[in-house]
Every structure is written in structure tokens, then in C-alpha cells.
Amino acid sequence: MKRRRFVLLLPLTVAAALTSGCFSAEDFGAKGAEAARCQAADDDQQLTDQVLQLVNLERAEAGLPPVVMNAALKRVASEYACRMVDEGFFGHRDPVSGYGPGERAALGRYSFFAVGENLAAGQETPADVMRIWMESASHKAIILDERWREVGIAVRFGGEYSVYWVQEFGDPADF
């Protein structure tokens, strides 16, 4: 049976607590005007790997297969995290372009049947952000959606909340 290709935007209500973390841009080498600008941490790969591991632990406990990192979704997540930092907003819909997760994935050349997104800001560690997401019914539902086969994860520093976490989940279109 051949599946039809469509964009599904899951309920993306932001229920994660927006707490101010104890990171500051100066902790990551920024000074003055640069302090609010988007930056990756020196241990960026380690942070995203930890989030991926925690996601897959939760999925395994629920009897679901693991998701794998996808380069296109990772790029979409990173670019969106930087937009939120640099443009001073937090939400699933970009206030300038009006684009949501599906439009951003398509523009990022990710071909999909479905996508889902989790955002958080201010949490200090991968364990903190995963705890917040798993305590939120809507975020937990996205992490534990059986359709997902791929994910892109970004952690960026700067802006109002000091640290921004983005997960882009995908059910890739098979051609």
C-alpha cells in the first residue's frame, strides 16, 4: 500500500516551563553585543548525542524503535534555534515568516509524511530538558509517536533564555 505524502502539524502547544537557566553568553566566550547572538557550545555534539540517547531510552521503555539523527532535520533545528535567539522570540511559528515546523522542514529539503517539533528554553542540561518534555503530555506524545524514524536536535546559546533546545522529528517520505 502506497502512502500519500502530506504535512501533519501535530498539536504543538508549548507547555515547557520557561525558566531562566544559569548560563550566560559570557560562559560561552561572547562579549558585549555578541552576548545575545546565537552560539553553539564547544561540546555541541555531546549535548545533542545525550538528548538523542535520552529520547531513545524513553522510546525503548515504551516499546518503540529508536530514532536516528538526520542531517537535514538537524540543520532545520539549528537554524530555527538561532532564529529564536537572534530574533528574540520563542514559539513553534516564526513571527516574521509565519512558517511552522512543516514549512521549515520542507524549505530545509526534508521530504516527509509527517513532522513534529518540541521546543524548550532555559533548561541547563539534557536531563533537565528531557524531564520537562516528558512531564508535558503534548511534548511526551511527540517524543513517543510511533511514526518517527528520524530526528534533528539542536542546542543553542544566547538570547533571553540563555539556552534553547529544539527537536525536529520526522517520518521520511520513501521514494
N, C-alpha and C positions, 0 to 999 in steps of 0.2 A: 504494500500500500504506500503510495507516494504522499508525503506530507506537503501541504501548501505552505508557502513562505508568508509570514506576516510579522508585524511588530506587536508585541504584547507588552504593555507597560503595567507592571504589577502595582498594587497599592503601595505607594511609596511615602506614606506619612512618616515624618521624621519624629520618632519617639525617643531617640537617643538624647541623653542628658548633655546639655552644652555646658560643661564645666570648664573653668579656666585651668589649664594644666600648669605645671611649674616649669615648663620650658620657656625660654625666651629666645628670640632670634640671635641674641648675643652668644647664647650657648652653642650656636652653630656657625660662629665666625662672622656674622653680619654686624655692621656698624651703621649708626645713623639712619639715613633714608633707606639703606639696604635692609634694615631690620625687618620691615614688613613684607619684603619681597619673598616670593616662593623659593624654597630651597629644599633639596634632598639632603638627608642625613648622610654622614660618612658611611654608616652601616645600613644604608637603604636596602640592599639585597637581603641582609639578615632580618630586618624588620618585616619585609614582605614575605620572606620564607616562613617566619614564625606565624604570621597571620594565616598563611596558606595551610600550615601544619595544624593550627587550631581549628580552622574550618573543616579540614578533612577528619580530624578527630571527632568533631560534632556529627559530621555526616556518617562516619563509621558507627558511632553509637546509635544512630537512627536507622542503621541497616542500609545506608545509601552508598553508592560508589563515590570515590574521591573525584574532585575536580582537578584539572591541570591548568597551569599558568598558560595564558595565551598572550603572545606579544602585542597583538592589536588591541586587545582589551586592556592590557597593562598601560599601553600608550594613551588610550582614551581616559583611563582612570587618572593617570599622572597629569595629563593636560587639564582635566576638569578640576582636580585638586588645586593646581596652580591658578586657574581662573578664579576659584573661590578665594584663595589667599590674596591674589593681586587685585581683584576687583571688589573685595570686601563684602561678599555675600555668602550665605550658606543655605543650600536647598537643592532639590532634585531638578528644578527647572532654572536654566540660566536666565537671569532677568534681562539681559541685553539681547540675546538671540531668540529667547523663548524656547530653546531646544531642551528636551528631556533626554533620558538615557537612550531611548531608541534612536532618536535623531543623531545623537553624538556617536553611537556605535556605528550607524550607517555611514556617517561622514568619516569615521575612522577606518572605513573599509572592512568592517566586520560584518560578514554575511550571516544572518541568524534567523531562526524561527521565533526565538524569544530571548529577551534580556531582562535582567533585574539589577537593581542598584541598592547598596547600603552606604550611607554616609555617617560619619561621626566627627566630632571636633572636640579637642581639649583633653582627651584621654592620653595618659602618659606612656602606656606600654601596650603591646599586642594583647596581653592577657586582659588588661583593663577594657580595651575596646571590644574584645570578643564577649566579655561578661556583659557589657552594656547591650550589645546587639542580641545576645541570647536571652536577656531579660525582657526584651521588647518583642511582643508577639509578631508584629509585622516584619521586623528585621530577622527574627528567628525563622519565620516562614520562608523568607527569601533564601537564607543560608541552607535550609533543609528542603528546598524544592527539588524534586526528583528529576526535573528536566535538565538541570545544569550539568554540563560536561566540562566547561571551561570557566576561567575566572581571570580577571586582571585586578591587581591590587596596587594601590599607591599610598604612600605616606609622605606628606609634605609639611614643611615647617614655615612659619611666618604668619602674618595676618593677625586678626583679632583673637583667635583661639589658640594660637601658637603651634598647634599640630592638627592636621586634617587627614582623615582616613577615608579612603574610597575603595569600595569593592564593586566591580562590574562582572556580573555573572552572565553566561551565555549558553544557549542551546544552538550550536552552529548549524547552518544550512549545509547539507551534504549535496554536492553536485556530482 
